[in-house]
């Protein structure tokens, strides 16, 4: 996750700047600058993206005569450094794209405009993807607008799973595991074969089990964050996760998912839980197996007919609190995230749109449809200022490794992790 936290002085400077801007804000088009500055990431420099951005700008400028949109393309490597400097110097753009794992520090620092009063005016606001919406929400208030997403789903070898009798995506988690056991039996001569390759520290996928059973990593209660992995719901999910990998995976119980596509391409894997872009890496000729017969489907829930919630990557659009063009910025985001732009972006660039109402646009695309469907059910990490410290301490990874290797019971490992999370998030 691309999360880096500001120094205390810079955070205070941003808050002070935001407060001053709010106190003397001029948000009507008549008093604001006639140039709207928008920072979008390097993805927007692609041909399909350029067409969508240009069309949205033309529509916006026609509705706001005399106003011009200046789109400035940023790179993932240095955009936060540039944004921090721009915020501190009072030179922030009017609209900025942020990765959904980057929003929390800016929301917590008061650096972004509160969009809660305007939420109802944004297109599809009632059907935004849950995880993107969560990444824009801090202590009950909305500070950005979902833009687009990437999701995980099961990528599997059709030949291996069909030989086990699976002719369509399983309707429940238990059905998935039962088919997987048959795949394991069919390949029992290979001691290193995994029907579902699942390294022990693969926390993004493991936490999906927790959320599927109604649990959560942490919850905000009574003005503080509380680790909740030891709740009965979370423990049920963790126990199901442990049973699943014990039955189907021979991956390293203390390993990570790093480059799992390479392992898949070597022929000893029947399935993985992967990002959509990993499909291309699995069949890349450089990895040795370009002709694998692959398919994909959303990971099924333990509840029949539902999908297991997936972690979403993606981007959001925010308005720095210092912008004097807030009204115009809101109108531009409305235009850029409207159905016309979302349809064009989805069809042209192959992204997952920000709303469940449009994920069906990928229905005829086998390498995209399962991931878009999976995005309809999603979860996100706690939007706590200190969340990055939980990741840096590898609290989740260490808990999972202790459970997977049998060094600790689920209950004991979850209790220890919950205590650590509570301490770190409130530190």
C-alpha positions in Angstrom: 0.0 0.0 0.0 1.3 3.4 -0.9 0.9 5.0 2.5 3.4 7.5 4.0 2.5 9.8 6.9 3.3 13.5 7.2 5.5 14.9 9.9 3.6 16.5 12.7 4.6 20.0 11.7 3.4 19.5 8.2 0.1 18.0 9.4 -0.5 20.9 11.7 0.3 23.4 8.9 -2.2 21.6 6.6 -4.9 21.8 9.3 -4.2 25.4 9.9 -4.3 26.1 6.2 -7.5 24.2 5.8 -9.1 26.1 8.7 -8.1 29.4 7.3 -9.5 28.4 3.9 -12.8 27.3 5.4 -13.1 30.5 7.4 -12.7 32.7 4.3 -13.7 30.4 1.6 -15.0 31.8 -1.7 -16.6 28.9 -3.5 -18.7 30.6 -6.1 -17.5 30.7 -9.7 -17.7 34.4 -9.9 -15.0 35.0 -7.3 -12.8 32.0 -7.9 -10.0 31.5 -10.5 -11.1 30.9 -14.1 -8.7 27.9 -14.3 -9.5 24.6 -12.6 -6.3 22.7 -11.8 -6.7 18.9 -11.8 -4.0 16.3 -10.8 -4.6 12.9 -12.3 -2.2 10.0 -12.2 -0.2 8.6 -15.1 -3.0 6.1 -16.1 -4.9 9.1 -17.4 -2.1 9.6 -20.0 -3.3 6.5 -21.9 -5.2 6.9 -25.2 -8.5 5.6 -23.8 -8.2 7.7 -20.7 -7.3 10.9 -22.6 -10.5 10.6 -24.7 -12.6 10.4 -21.5 -10.8 13.2 -19.8 -11.1 15.4 -22.9 -14.8 14.7 -23.3 -15.5 15.5 -19.6 -13.5 18.7 -19.9 -15.4 19.8 -23.0 -18.7 19.1 -21.2 -17.6 21.0 -18.1 -16.2 24.0 -19.9 -19.4 24.3 -22.0 -21.4 24.5 -18.8 -19.0 27.0 -17.3 -18.1 29.6 -20.0 -14.8 31.2 -19.3 -13.4 28.4 -17.1 -10.6 26.2 -18.4 -9.5 22.9 -17.0 -5.8 22.3 -16.6 -5.2 18.6 -16.2 -1.7 17.8 -14.9 -0.5 14.2 -15.1 1.4 13.0 -12.0 3.4 9.8 -11.3 2.9 7.3 -8.5 6.5 7.6 -7.4 6.5 11.2 -6.3 2.9 12.5 -6.3 2.5 12.5 -2.5 5.8 14.4 -2.0 4.6 17.0 -4.5 1.1 17.2 -2.9 2.6 17.6 0.6 4.7 20.5 -0.6 1.8 22.1 -2.5 -0.4 21.8 0.5 2.2 23.3 2.8 2.9 26.1 0.3 -0.7 27.0 -0.5 -0.4 25.8 -4.1 -2.5 22.7 -4.0 -4.6 21.7 -7.1 -8.4 22.1 -7.0 -8.9 18.3 -7.6 -6.4 15.6 -6.9 -6.5 11.8 -7.5 -5.3 9.7 -4.6 -4.9 6.0 -4.4 -7.6 4.7 -2.1 -4.9 3.6 0.5 -3.5 7.1 0.5 -6.6 9.1 1.5 -6.6 8.5 5.3 -3.7 10.7 6.3 -5.1 13.6 4.3 -8.6 13.2 5.7 -7.3 12.9 9.3 -5.1 16.0 8.8 -8.0 18.2 7.7 -6.4 18.7 4.3 -9.4 17.7 2.2 -12.8 19.4 1.8 -15.7 17.8 3.6 -18.1 16.7 0.8 -20.8 15.2 3.0 -23.2 18.1 2.3 -22.8 17.5 -1.4 -22.9 13.7 -1.5 -26.4 13.4 -2.8 -25.5 15.4 -5.9 -22.8 13.0 -7.1 -23.8 10.4 -9.7 -24.5 6.9 -8.4 -23.6 7.9 -4.8 -26.0 5.2 -3.4 -24.3 2.5 -5.4 -20.6 3.3 -5.1 -18.4 0.4 -4.4 -18.3 -0.2 -0.7 -14.5 -0.3 -0.2 -14.0 2.8 -2.2 -16.7 4.6 -0.2 -15.0 3.5 3.0 -11.7 4.8 1.8 -13.3 8.3 1.4 -15.0 8.2 4.8 -13.4 9.5 8.0 -15.3 9.6 11.2 -18.6 9.5 9.4 -17.9 12.3 6.9 -17.1 12.0 3.2 -13.9 13.6 1.9 -13.5 12.2 -1.6 -15.5 10.5 -4.4 -14.8 7.0 -5.6 -13.2 6.9 -9.1 -12.3 3.4 -10.2 -11.2 0.1 -8.7 -9.3 -3.2 -9.1 -10.5 -6.4 -7.4 -9.4 -9.9 -6.6 -11.1 -13.1 -7.8 -10.3 -16.8 -8.2 -8.2 -17.5 -11.2 -8.2 -21.2 -11.9 -7.1 -23.9 -14.4 -10.2 -25.0 -16.2 -8.7 -28.4 -17.0 -7.9 -29.3 -13.4 -11.2 -28.2 -11.9 -13.4 -29.5 -14.6 -11.7 -32.9 -14.2 -12.9 -32.7 -10.6 -16.5 -32.2 -11.8 -16.8 -28.4 -11.5 -18.7 -27.1 -14.6 -19.7 -23.7 -13.2 -18.6 -21.4 -10.4 -19.5 -22.9 -7.0 -22.3 -21.3 -5.2 -20.8 -21.6 -1.7 -17.4 -21.6 0.0 -18.0 -25.2 1.1 -18.7 -26.3 -2.5 -15.5 -24.6 -3.6 -13.5 -26.4 -0.9 -15.1 -29.7 -1.8 -14.2 -29.4 -5.4 -10.7 -28.3 -4.4 -10.3 -31.5 -2.3 -11.1 -33.5 -5.4 -8.5 -31.6 -7.4 -6.0 -32.3 -4.6 -6.7 -36.0 -4.7 -6.3 -36.0 -8.5 -2.8 -34.5 -8.0 -1.8 -36.4 -4.9 1.3 -37.8 -6.5 2.8 -34.2 -6.5 3.5 -33.3 -2.9 4.0 -29.7 -3.8 0.7 -29.3 -5.7 -1.9 -26.7 -4.5 -5.5 -26.8 -5.6 -5.6 -23.2 -4.2 -2.2 -21.7 -3.7 -2.5 -19.6 -0.6 0.7 -18.5 1.3 0.2 -18.1 5.0 0.8 -14.3 5.2 -1.5 -13.4 2.3 -3.5 -11.1 4.5 -5.5 -9.3 1.8 -7.2 -12.6 0.9 -7.3 -14.0 4.4 -9.1 -11.0 5.8 -11.8 -11.6 3.2 -12.8 -14.7 5.2 -13.0 -12.5 8.3 -15.3 -10.0 6.6 -17.4 -12.8 5.0 -18.3 -14.0 8.5 -19.3 -10.5 9.7 -16.0 -9.7 11.4 -13.6 -6.8 10.9 -10.0 -5.9 11.6 -11.0 -3.0 13.8 -14.0 -0.8 14.6 -14.3 2.8 15.7 -16.2 2.8 19.0 -16.6 5.5 21.6 -14.1 7.8 20.0 -11.3 5.2 19.7 -10.3 2.3 17.5 -10.7 -1.2 18.9 -9.1 -4.3 17.3 -11.8 -6.8 16.7 -10.1 -9.9 15.2 -10.9 -11.8 18.4 -14.7 -11.3 18.0 -16.7 -14.5 17.5 -17.4 -13.5 13.9 -13.8 -12.8 13.0 -12.6 -16.0 14.7 -15.2 -18.0 12.7 -13.7 -16.5 9.5 -10.1 -17.2 10.6 -11.0 -20.8 11.5 -12.6 -21.3 8.1 -9.5 -19.7 6.4 -7.2 -22.1 8.3 -9.3 -25.1 7.3 -9.3 -24.0 3.7 -5.6 -23.6 3.3 -4.9 -26.8 5.2 -7.1 -28.7 2.8 -6.1 -27.0 -0.4 -2.7 -25.3 -0.2 0.9 -26.5 0.0 2.2 -22.9 -0.2 4.7 -21.7 2.5 2.7 -21.2 5.7 5.0 -18.3 6.5 5.2 -17.0 2.9 3.7 -14.1 1.1 1.8 -13.8 -2.2 4.7 -12.0 -3.9 4.8 -13.1 -7.5 2.3 -15.9 -7.0 1.7 -15.7 -10.7 5.1 -17.2 -11.3 4.4 -20.2 -9.1 1.1 -20.6 -10.9 2.7 -20.7 -14.3 5.0 -23.5 -13.3 2.1 -26.0 -13.4 1.8 -27.0 -9.8 -1.2 -24.7 -9.0 -4.9 -25.2 -9.7 -6.0 -21.8 -8.6 -5.1 -18.5 -6.8 -7.0 -15.6 -5.4 -5.5 -12.9 -7.6 -5.9 -9.4 -8.9 -7.2 -9.1 -12.4 -3.9 -8.0 -13.9 -2.2 -11.1 -12.6 -4.0 -13.2 -15.3 -1.7 -11.7 -18.0 1.4 -12.4 -15.9 0.4 -16.1 -15.4 0.2 -16.7 -19.1 3.2 -14.4 -20.0 5.6 -16.5 -22.2 8.4 -15.3 -19.9 7.0 -17.4 -17.1 6.9 -20.5 -19.2 3.2 -21.5 -19.7 1.4 -19.1 -22.1 -1.1 -21.8 -23.1 -2.7 -22.5 -19.7 -6.5 -22.8 -20.0 -7.6 -20.3 -17.4 -10.9 -19.1 -16.1 -12.0 -16.9 -13.2 -14.9 -16.4 -10.8 -15.6 -14.3 -7.7 -14.7 -16.2 -4.5 -18.0 -17.6 -3.1 -19.2 -16.6 0.3 -20.1 -19.1 3.0 -23.7 -17.8 2.4 -25.2 -19.3 -0.7 -25.5 -17.0 -3.7 -23.2 -14.3 -2.3 -19.6 -13.4 -3.0 -16.9 -13.3 -0.4 -16.0 -9.6 0.2 -12.8 -8.6 -1.6 -10.2 -5.9 -0.9 -10.3 -3.2 -3.5 -7.4 -1.2 -4.8 -8.2 1.9 -6.9 -8.4 5.6 -6.9 -10.5 8.4 -5.4 -11.0 12.1 -6.3 -10.6 14.7 -3.6 -10.7 18.5 -3.3 -8.0 20.1 -1.1 -9.5 22.2 1.6 -7.4 25.2 0.4 -9.1 25.3 -3.0 -10.9 28.5 -3.8 -12.7 26.7 -6.6 -14.6 24.3 -4.5 -18.0 24.7 -6.3 -16.3 24.3 -9.7 -14.3 21.3 -8.5 -17.4 19.6 -7.3 -19.0 20.2 -10.6 -16.0 18.8 -12.5 -16.0 15.6 -10.3 -19.7 15.2 -11.0 -19.1 15.4 -14.7 -16.0 13.2 -14.7 -17.7 10.4 -12.6 -21.0 10.6 -14.4 -22.4 7.7 -16.3 -21.1 8.8 -19.7 -17.5 9.0 -18.4 -17.8 5.9 -16.4 -19.1 3.9 -19.3 -16.4 5.2 -21.6 -13.7 4.5 -19.1 -15.0 1.0 -18.3 -15.3 0.0 -21.9 -12.2 1.8 -23.2 -9.6 1.3 -20.4 -11.0 -1.9 -18.9 -11.2 -0.6 -15.4 -13.9 -1.5 -12.8 -16.3 1.5 -12.5 -17.0 3.2 -9.2 -20.6 1.9 -9.0 -22.2 -1.5 -8.8 -24.8 -0.4 -11.3 -22.2 -0.4 -14.2 -20.1 -3.5 -13.4 -22.2 -5.4 -15.9 -20.5 -3.5 -18.7 -17.8 -6.2 -18.5 -20.2 -9.1 -18.7 -19.0 -10.3 -22.1 -15.3 -10.1 -21.2 -14.1 -13.3 -19.5 -10.9 -11.7 -18.2 -12.7 -8.8 -16.7 -16.2 -9.8 -15.8 -15.4 -12.0 -12.7 -13.3 -9.2 -11.1 -16.0 -6.6 -11.8 -18.6 -8.9 -10.2 -16.3 -9.6 -7.2 -16.1 -5.8 -6.6 -19.8 -5.7 -5.8 -18.9 -7.1 -2.4 -15.9 -5.5 -0.8 -14.1 -4.4 2.3 -11.4 -1.8 3.2 -8.8 -1.4 6.0 -9.7 0.9 9.0 -9.4 4.5 8.0 -7.3 5.3 11.1 -4.4 7.7 11.0 -2.0 5.1 12.4 -3.1 2.2 10.1 0.2 2.3 8.2 1.9 1.5 11.5 -0.1 -1.7 11.8 1.0 -2.7 8.3 4.6 -1.8 9.0 4.6 -3.9 12.2 3.1 -6.8 10.1 0.6 -7.5 12.8 -1.8 -9.3 10.4 0.9 -11.3 8.6 2.4 -12.5 11.9 -0.9 -13.5 13.3 -1.8 -15.5 10.2 1.6 -17.2 10.1 1.2 -18.2 13.8 -2.2 -19.7 13.0 -1.1 -21.4 9.7 1.9 -23.0 11.2 0.1 -24.2 14.3 2.3 -22.1 16.6 -0.8 -20.6 18.1 -4.5 -21.3 18.3 -6.8 -19.0 16.3 -8.3 -17.5 19.4 -4.9 -16.8 21.0 -3.4 -15.3 17.9 -6.4 -13.2 17.2 -6.5 -11.9 20.8 -2.9 -10.9 20.6 -3.3 -9.2 17.2 -6.4 -7.3 18.4 -4.5 -5.9 21.4 -1.6 -4.8 19.2 -4.0 -3.2 16.7 -5.9 -1.3 19.5 -2.6 -0.1 20.9 -1.1 1.0 17.6 -4.3 2.7 16.2 -4.7 4.7 19.3 -1.0 5.4 19.8 
